[in-house]
Amino acid sequence: MTTLARGIERQYPQTNEGRGVAVVPLRELINNVTDRFVLTLLGAAGFVLLLACANVANLQLARATGRQKEMGHPRGAGRGPAVHRAATAGREHPDWPAERGLGLFLASWNQELSRSGIPPVVLRYVAGMKSIRIDAQAVVFTLLASLAAGVLVALPAVFHLLRPKTVAT
């Protein structure tokens, strides 16, 4: 290919001067494109999660500010109960394992549905497309990301409750 490129450069010097040839396997080229696409999707999903966390944190902070007396602490009790109520949005979530299980089931179903709609030529050329699955790493990552998001969302309300109260004189 290099010899052909040099011959073309000599034959057409005005349009081909300084140009060369690069031979890249088709799978490598496709994988580079899909890798960038997946990273873009990951960044967009992270940004949407960050926006959702900011919105929920703002709502919790407004709720904590509006209900400051109710979320106050009895004398001698410390701020622990008030912080706990702010961190859990004032209620417990006893059915969270069922919700997570339903979410995993729906994700698995959606994955199978999506895979059935992918053309066979894409499955043949895009590496890893045939073997996409929800495994333990994906479940652990999702669990850790949801816990981190929950802590991130609760922080503004908790900091608001923990700051020293100023008394107007």
C-alpha positions as a Markdown table, in Angstrom:
| # | Residue | x | y | z |
|---|---|---|---|---|
| 1 | Met | 0.0 | 0.0 | 0.0 |
| 2 | Thr | 2.9 | 2.4 | 0.8 |
| 3 | Thr | 4.4 | 1.7 | -2.7 |
| 4 | Leu | 1.1 | 2.4 | -4.4 |
| 5 | Ala | 0.7 | 5.7 | -2.4 |
| 6 | Arg | 4.2 | 6.8 | -3.4 |
| 7 | Gly | 3.4 | 6.0 | -7.1 |
| 8 | Ile | 0.2 | 8.0 | -6.9 |
| 9 | Glu | 2.0 | 10.9 | -5.2 |
| 10 | Arg | 4.6 | 11.0 | -8.0 |
| 11 | Gln | 1.9 | 10.8 | -10.7 |
| 12 | Tyr | -0.3 | 13.5 | -9.1 |
| 13 | Pro | 2.0 | 15.7 | -7.0 |
| 14 | Gln | -0.3 | 18.7 | -6.7 |
| 15 | Thr | -3.2 | 16.7 | -5.0 |
| 16 | Asn | -1.3 | 13.9 | -3.3 |
| 17 | Glu | 1.9 | 15.6 | -1.9 |
| 18 | Gly | 2.5 | 14.5 | 1.7 |
| 19 | Arg | -0.4 | 12.1 | 1.8 |
| 20 | Gly | 0.0 | 8.4 | 2.8 |
| 21 | Val | -2.0 | 5.3 | 3.4 |
| 22 | Ala | -3.1 | 3.7 | 6.6 |
| 23 | Val | -4.5 | 0.2 | 6.7 |
| 24 | Val | -6.8 | -0.4 | 9.6 |
| 25 | Pro | -8.8 | -3.6 | 10.2 |
| 26 | Leu | -12.5 | -3.0 | 9.9 |
| 27 | Arg | -13.2 | -4.3 | 13.4 |
| 28 | Glu | -10.7 | -1.9 | 15.0 |
| 29 | Leu | -12.2 | 1.0 | 13.1 |
| 30 | Ile | -15.8 | 0.1 | 14.2 |
| 31 | Asn | -14.7 | -0.5 | 17.8 |
| 32 | Asn | -13.0 | 2.9 | 18.0 |
| 33 | Val | -16.3 | 4.5 | 16.8 |
| 34 | Thr | -18.5 | 2.5 | 19.2 |
| 35 | Asp | -16.1 | 3.1 | 22.1 |
| 36 | Arg | -16.4 | 6.9 | 21.6 |
| 37 | Phe | -20.2 | 6.6 | 21.3 |
| 38 | Val | -20.4 | 4.5 | 24.5 |
| 39 | Leu | -18.3 | 7.0 | 26.4 |
| 40 | Thr | -20.5 | 9.8 | 25.1 |
| 41 | Leu | -23.6 | 8.0 | 26.3 |
| 42 | Leu | -21.9 | 7.3 | 29.7 |
| 43 | Gly | -21.1 | 11.0 | 30.1 |
| 44 | Ala | -24.6 | 12.0 | 29.2 |
| 45 | Ala | -26.1 | 9.5 | 31.6 |
| 46 | Gly | -23.8 | 10.7 | 34.4 |
| 47 | Phe | -24.8 | 14.3 | 33.6 |
| 48 | Val | -28.5 | 13.4 | 33.8 |
| 49 | Leu | -28.0 | 11.6 | 37.1 |
| 50 | Leu | -26.2 | 14.7 | 38.4 |
| 51 | Leu | -29.0 | 17.0 | 37.3 |
| 52 | Ala | -31.6 | 14.7 | 39.0 |
| 53 | Cys | -29.5 | 14.6 | 42.2 |
| 54 | Ala | -29.3 | 18.4 | 42.2 |
| 55 | Asn | -33.1 | 18.7 | 41.7 |
| 56 | Val | -33.9 | 16.2 | 44.5 |
| 57 | Ala | -31.3 | 17.8 | 46.8 |
| 58 | Asn | -32.9 | 21.2 | 46.2 |
| 59 | Leu | -36.4 | 19.8 | 47.0 |
| 60 | Gln | -35.1 | 18.2 | 50.2 |
| 61 | Leu | -33.4 | 21.3 | 51.2 |
| 62 | Ala | -36.6 | 23.3 | 50.6 |
| 63 | Arg | -38.6 | 20.8 | 52.6 |
| 64 | Ala | -36.1 | 20.8 | 55.5 |
| 65 | Thr | -36.1 | 24.6 | 55.6 |
| 66 | Gly | -39.9 | 24.8 | 55.4 |
| 67 | Arg | -40.3 | 22.2 | 58.2 |
| 68 | Gln | -37.5 | 23.3 | 60.4 |
| 69 | Lys | -39.6 | 23.2 | 63.6 |
| 70 | Glu | -41.0 | 19.8 | 62.9 |
| 71 | Met | -37.5 | 18.4 | 62.1 |
| 72 | Gly | -36.1 | 20.1 | 65.1 |
| 73 | His | -34.7 | 18.0 | 68.0 |
| 74 | Pro | -36.1 | 17.7 | 71.5 |
| 75 | Arg | -34.0 | 19.1 | 74.3 |
| 76 | Gly | -31.1 | 16.8 | 75.1 |
| 77 | Ala | -31.7 | 14.5 | 72.1 |
| 78 | Gly | -29.0 | 16.0 | 69.9 |
| 79 | Arg | -29.4 | 16.5 | 66.2 |
| 80 | Gly | -29.1 | 12.8 | 65.2 |
| 81 | Pro | -32.9 | 12.1 | 64.8 |
| 82 | Ala | -33.4 | 15.3 | 62.7 |
| 83 | Val | -30.4 | 14.4 | 60.5 |
| 84 | His | -31.7 | 10.9 | 60.1 |
| 85 | Arg | -35.1 | 12.2 | 59.0 |
| 86 | Ala | -33.5 | 14.6 | 56.5 |
| 87 | Ala | -31.3 | 11.9 | 55.1 |
| 88 | Thr | -34.2 | 9.5 | 54.6 |
| 89 | Ala | -36.6 | 12.3 | 53.4 |
| 90 | Gly | -38.6 | 11.7 | 56.5 |
| 91 | Arg | -39.6 | 8.2 | 55.9 |
| 92 | Glu | -38.2 | 4.7 | 55.7 |
| 93 | His | -38.1 | 2.6 | 52.5 |
| 94 | Pro | -39.0 | -1.0 | 53.5 |
| 95 | Asp | -39.7 | -2.1 | 50.0 |
| 96 | Trp | -36.5 | -1.1 | 48.3 |
| 97 | Pro | -35.3 | -4.7 | 47.6 |
| 98 | Ala | -38.5 | -5.4 | 45.7 |
| 99 | Glu | -38.1 | -2.2 | 43.7 |
| 100 | Arg | -34.5 | -3.0 | 42.9 |
| 101 | Gly | -35.5 | -6.6 | 41.9 |
| 102 | Leu | -38.2 | -5.2 | 39.6 |
| 103 | Gly | -35.7 | -2.8 | 38.1 |
| 104 | Leu | -33.2 | -5.6 | 37.4 |
| 105 | Phe | -35.9 | -7.7 | 35.8 |
| 106 | Leu | -37.0 | -4.8 | 33.6 |
| 107 | Ala | -33.4 | -4.1 | 32.6 |
| 108 | Ser | -32.8 | -7.7 | 31.7 |
| 109 | Trp | -36.1 | -7.8 | 29.6 |
| 110 | Asn | -35.2 | -4.5 | 27.9 |
| 111 | Gln | -31.7 | -5.9 | 27.1 |
| 112 | Glu | -33.2 | -9.0 | 25.4 |
| 113 | Leu | -35.7 | -6.9 | 23.5 |
| 114 | Ser | -33.0 | -4.5 | 22.3 |
| 115 | Arg | -30.6 | -7.3 | 21.3 |
| 116 | Ser | -33.4 | -8.9 | 19.2 |
| 117 | Gly | -33.7 | -5.6 | 17.2 |
| 118 | Ile | -30.0 | -5.4 | 16.3 |
| 119 | Pro | -29.2 | -6.4 | 12.7 |
| 120 | Pro | -27.0 | -9.5 | 12.4 |
| 121 | Val | -24.3 | -7.6 | 10.5 |
| 122 | Val | -23.8 | -5.3 | 13.6 |
| 123 | Leu | -23.6 | -8.4 | 15.9 |
| 124 | Arg | -21.0 | -9.8 | 13.6 |
| 125 | Tyr | -18.7 | -6.7 | 13.5 |
| 126 | Val | -19.1 | -4.9 | 16.8 |
| 127 | Ala | -17.1 | -6.6 | 19.5 |
| 128 | Gly | -18.9 | -7.8 | 22.5 |
| 129 | Met | -22.4 | -7.0 | 21.2 |
| 130 | Lys | -23.4 | -10.7 | 21.3 |
| 131 | Ser | -22.4 | -11.2 | 24.9 |
| 132 | Ile | -23.9 | -8.1 | 26.5 |
| 133 | Arg | -25.6 | -9.1 | 29.8 |
| 134 | Ile | -26.3 | -7.8 | 33.2 |
| 135 | Asp | -23.7 | -9.5 | 35.5 |
| 136 | Ala | -22.7 | -9.1 | 39.1 |
| 137 | Gln | -20.4 | -6.2 | 38.3 |
| 138 | Ala | -23.2 | -4.2 | 36.7 |
| 139 | Val | -25.5 | -4.9 | 39.7 |
| 140 | Val | -22.8 | -3.9 | 42.2 |
| 141 | Phe | -22.0 | -0.7 | 40.3 |
| 142 | Thr | -25.6 | 0.2 | 40.0 |
| 143 | Leu | -26.1 | -0.4 | 43.8 |
| 144 | Leu | -23.1 | 1.7 | 44.7 |
| 145 | Ala | -24.1 | 4.5 | 42.3 |
| 146 | Ser | -27.6 | 4.6 | 43.8 |
| 147 | Leu | -26.2 | 4.7 | 47.3 |
| 148 | Ala | -23.7 | 7.5 | 46.4 |
| 149 | Ala | -26.5 | 9.4 | 44.7 |
| 150 | Gly | -28.7 | 9.0 | 47.8 |
| 151 | Val | -25.9 | 10.4 | 50.1 |
| 152 | Leu | -25.2 | 13.2 | 47.6 |
| 153 | Val | -28.8 | 14.2 | 47.6 |
| 154 | Ala | -29.1 | 14.2 | 51.4 |
| 155 | Leu | -26.0 | 16.3 | 52.1 |
| 156 | Pro | -27.5 | 19.8 | 51.6 |
| 157 | Ala | -30.4 | 19.1 | 54.0 |
| 158 | Val | -28.1 | 17.5 | 56.5 |
| 159 | Phe | -25.6 | 20.4 | 56.4 |
| 160 | His | -28.5 | 22.8 | 56.8 |
| 161 | Leu | -29.7 | 21.0 | 59.9 |
| 162 | Leu | -26.2 | 20.7 | 61.4 |
| 163 | Arg | -25.2 | 24.4 | 60.9 |
| 164 | Pro | -25.3 | 26.5 | 64.1 |
| 165 | Lys | -28.5 | 28.4 | 64.6 |
| 166 | Thr | -28.2 | 32.1 | 64.9 |
| 167 | Val | -30.5 | 33.9 | 67.2 |
| 168 | Ala | -31.7 | 37.4 | 66.3 |
| 169 | Thr | -31.5 | 39.9 | 69.1 |
